[in-house]
Amino acid sequence: MKNKEGSTKIITELIILGVIIAVGVLYFAIDRPTQPTAPAQNQETVPSEWQTYTNNQYGFQVNYPSGTEIRDTDATGGKSITFNFSQKAPGFDFTFPTVIITVQTEEYYNSSQLTPVTQCHPGDNPSTSTVNGIDFLKSDTSNMHGGTESAANAESYCVVRNGIRYTLEAIDMYGRCAAYSGKGGSCIQEAQAPDKATDFQRFDETIQALNFKLTSSTTIEEQKTTYTNNKFGFSLQYPISLGTPVESTDSIIFETSPGNATMDIYYLNTNYTSSTLDSIAAGKNNVRSINVDGQNGIEFSGIQFGTLVYIQLPNGKIFAINYSFANSSILDQIILPSLKFICSSGATNYPHCNAVLPFPN
């Protein structure tokens, strides 16, 4: 009798256990609403009234509110683009601070020699911050700005990709003095500096809102045109952003405006007729060998003169290009690959013509 009762109890327990397991399996098998996930950083839609700044030469783009003043200037080994925001951006209860985006492929070494960039140079309290999947080195660069009359709260985001250093710096400049003892007098009341924590929060929100993205840093997408000069015996492609070619007696100068040259093409004068690429390269830094249309040449850069190219032709003459910028991306990716030496009725030029070049006289 006891055995029968024991067996019945075991069967009952097994049935209960089976029901529990079945309910559990059914619970996890039924589709349940998933918890909403936080939106990915920088993936929100850019307001329709915002515009996009794209720099194909250095491979990046940012969004910015309409009405922003943009200043694009050359800097050591690259460019500096300043964004001055004059009004509050939609969705923000403050006016964005000034943001300067600096892109560099070269920097000073020992205050004189330009060398390729390899790393960021952070300020105080470095940390990491991510924008669009890019890990930037963020730091306090306030001490790098200002002087006796002014000071600044400043924060920098920096990353090096493909030999280019990208630096995004937000700056809030302020005067050190609130009151002076008369015109030209000494300061009698120091100004209260903006709260750094509040400023830095504003800086972070601004940098994130600009939505910095890397595009292509190896392919330059510029509107190009072809220039042919039968007198000098060559043709090439160049971006229209380099300006208009103007021919003088012994050279062709590309200008964006009168006196603002971007590139100069010429033959070395008679004093250099016996020169070789080795003699020209002697004592120069960062010289690299190139080959253009089957002819050997050299290329080197410097902040004082931009980028120089010398191509040795079989008849002993040297074809020269003086490109006004130390960053040679456009030169290397568009101009030199398209450069061809041609023969015409006005120019008998190597490698296609077996005669002496027309210049120099």
C-alpha positions in Angstrom: 0.0 0.0 0.0 2.8 2.3 0.9 4.6 1.5 -2.4 1.5 2.4 -4.4 1.1 5.7 -2.5 4.8 6.5 -3.1 4.5 5.8 -6.8 1.4 8.0 -7.1 3.3 10.8 -5.3 6.3 10.5 -7.7 4.0 10.6 -10.7 2.2 13.6 -9.4 5.5 15.5 -8.8 6.7 14.6 -12.3 3.5 15.9 -13.8 3.8 19.2 -11.9 7.5 19.5 -12.9 6.5 18.9 -16.6 3.8 21.6 -16.4 6.3 24.1 -15.0 8.8 23.3 -17.7 6.2 23.6 -20.5 5.0 27.0 -19.1 8.6 28.2 -19.0 9.3 27.1 -22.6 6.0 28.7 -23.8 6.8 32.0 -21.9 10.2 32.4 -23.7 8.8 31.2 -27.1 6.1 33.9 -27.2 7.3 37.2 -28.9 7.4 39.9 -26.3 7.9 43.7 -26.9 11.6 44.5 -26.9 12.9 47.3 -24.7 13.6 50.5 -26.8 17.3 51.1 -27.2 19.0 54.5 -26.9 19.7 56.1 -30.3 23.2 55.7 -31.5 25.4 58.8 -31.0 25.3 61.3 -33.8 22.7 59.3 -35.8 19.9 61.8 -35.3 18.6 63.6 -38.4 20.4 66.8 -39.3 17.8 69.7 -39.3 16.7 70.5 -42.9 17.8 74.2 -42.5 21.4 73.1 -41.8 24.1 73.1 -44.5 27.1 70.8 -45.1 30.7 71.8 -45.4 32.7 69.2 -47.4 36.5 69.3 -47.9 37.4 66.8 -50.6 41.1 67.6 -50.4 41.4 66.4 -46.7 38.4 64.0 -46.8 35.9 65.2 -44.2 32.6 67.0 -43.8 30.6 68.7 -41.0 27.1 70.1 -40.7 26.4 73.6 -39.5 23.4 76.0 -38.9 22.5 78.4 -41.6 23.9 81.9 -41.1 27.3 80.6 -40.0 30.3 82.6 -41.1 33.1 80.3 -42.4 36.7 81.4 -43.0 38.9 79.0 -44.9 42.6 79.8 -44.7 45.9 78.1 -45.3 47.8 76.9 -42.2 51.2 75.3 -41.6 51.1 72.0 -43.5 47.4 72.2 -44.1 44.2 74.3 -43.6 42.3 76.0 -40.9 38.6 76.5 -41.2 36.8 78.8 -38.7 33.1 78.5 -38.0 31.6 81.6 -36.3 28.0 81.0 -35.2 25.9 84.1 -35.0 22.7 82.7 -33.6 21.2 79.8 -31.7 20.9 76.6 -33.6 17.5 74.9 -33.7 17.1 72.5 -30.7 19.7 74.3 -28.6 19.2 77.0 -26.0 22.6 78.6 -26.5 24.7 80.1 -29.3 27.4 77.7 -30.4 31.0 78.8 -29.5 33.5 79.5 -32.3 34.9 76.2 -33.7 38.2 76.0 -35.6 38.8 72.8 -37.6 42.5 72.4 -38.4 43.8 69.7 -40.8 47.5 69.1 -41.2 49.7 66.6 -43.0 52.9 68.3 -41.8 54.1 70.2 -38.7 57.2 72.0 -37.6 60.1 70.0 -36.1 62.7 71.9 -34.1 61.0 75.1 -35.2 62.3 74.9 -38.7 61.9 71.6 -40.5 58.5 70.3 -41.6 57.8 66.6 -40.8 54.7 64.4 -41.4 52.2 64.4 -38.6 52.1 61.2 -36.6 50.2 62.0 -33.4 48.1 64.5 -31.5 49.6 66.9 -29.0 47.0 67.1 -26.2 46.5 69.9 -23.6 45.4 69.3 -20.0 43.2 66.5 -18.7 43.2 64.3 -21.8 40.4 61.8 -22.3 38.6 60.0 -25.1 35.4 61.1 -26.8 33.6 59.4 -29.7 32.0 61.2 -32.6 30.4 59.1 -35.4 32.4 56.1 -34.4 35.7 58.0 -34.4 37.6 58.0 -31.1 39.0 61.5 -30.6 41.6 62.5 -28.0 39.8 65.3 -26.1 41.7 67.8 -23.9 41.6 71.2 -22.2 43.5 73.7 -24.4 42.6 76.9 -22.6 46.2 77.6 -21.6 47.1 77.8 -25.3 45.1 80.9 -26.0 44.9 84.5 -24.7 47.4 86.9 -23.5 47.7 89.9 -21.1 44.3 91.3 -22.1 42.3 88.2 -22.9 41.9 84.6 -21.9 39.9 81.7 -23.1 38.1 78.5 -22.3 39.0 76.0 -25.0 38.5 72.3 -25.7 40.1 70.3 -28.4 39.2 67.1 -30.2 42.0 65.4 -32.1 42.5 62.3 -34.2 45.1 61.2 -36.8 43.9 59.2 -39.8 45.8 58.3 -43.0 48.6 60.8 -42.3 46.2 63.7 -41.6 45.7 65.2 -38.2 42.1 66.5 -37.7 41.6 68.9 -34.8 38.3 70.4 -33.8 38.7 73.1 -31.2 35.8 75.0 -29.5 36.8 78.4 -28.0 35.2 81.0 -25.8 37.4 84.1 -25.6 36.8 86.7 -22.8 38.5 89.8 -21.6 40.6 89.7 -18.4 39.6 93.1 -17.2 36.1 94.5 -16.5 37.1 98.1 -15.7 40.1 100.3 -16.3 41.3 103.5 -14.6 40.5 105.8 -17.5 41.5 105.5 -21.1 44.7 103.5 -21.4 44.9 103.1 -17.7 45.5 100.0 -15.6 42.9 97.4 -14.8 41.0 98.1 -11.6 38.5 95.3 -11.8 39.2 91.8 -13.1 36.5 90.2 -15.3 34.8 87.1 -14.0 35.7 84.2 -16.2 32.9 82.1 -17.7 32.3 78.9 -15.8 34.5 76.3 -17.3 32.2 73.3 -16.6 29.3 75.1 -18.3 31.5 76.1 -21.2 32.8 72.6 -21.7 29.4 71.1 -21.7 28.4 73.6 -24.4 31.6 72.7 -26.3 30.8 69.0 -26.2 27.3 69.5 -27.4 28.5 71.7 -30.2 31.1 69.3 -31.5 28.6 66.4 -31.4 26.0 68.5 -33.3 28.5 69.4 -36.1 28.4 65.6 -36.9 32.0 65.4 -38.1 32.5 62.6 -40.6 35.5 61.3 -42.5 34.9 60.8 -46.2 37.7 59.7 -48.6 41.1 60.9 -47.7 42.8 59.2 -50.6 40.6 60.3 -53.6 40.3 63.9 -54.4 37.0 64.7 -56.1 37.6 68.1 -57.7 36.0 69.6 -60.8 38.9 69.4 -63.3 39.8 70.8 -66.6 42.6 70.2 -69.1 45.3 72.8 -69.9 47.4 72.4 -73.0 50.4 74.6 -73.9 51.9 73.9 -77.3 54.6 76.6 -76.8 56.0 74.9 -73.7 55.1 71.4 -75.0 52.9 69.9 -72.3 49.3 69.2 -71.2 47.8 68.4 -67.8 44.6 68.3 -65.8 44.1 70.6 -62.9 41.3 71.5 -60.5 39.5 74.7 -61.4 40.0 75.8 -57.7 43.7 76.5 -58.7 42.5 79.5 -60.7 43.3 80.6 -64.2 46.6 79.9 -66.1 48.4 83.1 -67.2 51.3 82.7 -69.6 54.4 85.0 -69.2 57.6 85.1 -71.2 59.2 82.0 -69.5 56.5 80.5 -67.3 52.8 79.7 -66.8 51.4 81.0 -63.5 48.0 79.7 -62.2 46.2 82.4 -60.2 43.0 82.6 -58.2 43.3 86.4 -58.5 46.0 88.8 -59.7 49.1 88.3 -57.6 47.6 85.3 -55.8 49.5 82.4 -57.4 48.8 78.7 -56.7 51.2 77.1 -59.2 54.1 78.1 -61.4 55.4 76.0 -64.3 58.7 76.7 -66.0 62.0 75.3 -67.3 65.2 75.9 -65.2 67.2 78.8 -66.7 70.5 78.5 -68.5 72.5 78.5 -65.3 71.0 75.1 -64.5 71.4 73.4 -67.9 74.1 71.1 -66.5 72.2 70.4 -63.3 71.0 66.9 -62.4 68.3 65.7 -60.1 71.0 64.6 -57.6 72.6 68.0 -57.5 69.2 69.7 -57.0 68.3 67.2 -54.2 71.5 67.6 -52.3 70.9 69.1 -48.9 67.1 68.9 -49.2 64.9 67.2 -46.7 62.1 64.7 -47.5 63.0 64.3 -51.2 61.2 61.5 -53.0 61.7 60.1 -56.4 58.8 60.3 -58.9 58.2 59.2 -62.5 56.1 61.4 -64.8 55.2 60.4 -68.3 58.2 58.0 -68.4 60.6 60.7 -67.1 62.4 60.6 -63.8 61.9 63.4 -61.3 62.1 64.5 -57.7 59.6 66.2 -55.3 60.0 67.9 -52.0 58.1 70.3 -49.8 58.7 73.2 -47.4 56.6 75.8 -45.7 58.5 78.6 -47.2 58.1 77.5 -50.9 55.3 74.9 -51.0 56.0 71.8 -53.1 58.7 71.7 -55.8 58.9 69.2 -58.6 61.8 68.8 -61.0 61.6 66.4 -64.0 64.7 65.6 -66.0 64.1 65.3 -69.7 66.4 63.4 -72.1 67.7 66.5 -73.8 69.2 67.7 -70.5 66.5 70.3 -69.7 64.6 70.3 -66.4 60.9 70.9 -66.3 59.9 72.5 -63.0 56.6 73.0 -61.1 56.3 75.2 -58.0 53.1 74.3 -56.3 52.3 76.9 -53.6 51.1 74.5 -50.9 53.2 72.1 -48.7 50.3 69.6 -48.8 50.8 68.0 -52.3 47.6 65.9 -52.5 46.1 67.6 -55.5 49.6 67.8 -57.2 50.2 64.1 -56.6 46.7 62.7 -57.4 45.5 64.9 -60.2 48.2 67.1 -61.8 51.3 64.8 -62.1 49.5 61.7 -63.2 47.9 63.7 -66.1 51.0 65.5 -67.1 52.1 64.7 -70.7 55.0 66.1 -72.7 53.8 66.8 -76.3 55.3 67.8 -79.6 53.7 70.5 -81.8 54.7 72.9 -84.5 55.5 75.5 -81.8 57.5 73.2 -79.4 59.8 70.3 -80.2 59.9 68.6 -76.9 61.1 65.3 -75.5 60.1 62.5 -75.0 58.0 62.7 -78.2 60.3 65.0 -80.2 64.0 64.7 -80.7 65.0 68.3 -80.4 65.9 71.0 -78.0 63.2 72.6 -75.8 62.1 76.1 -76.6 62.8 77.4 -73.1 65.0 78.8 -71.8 66.3 80.8 -74.7 
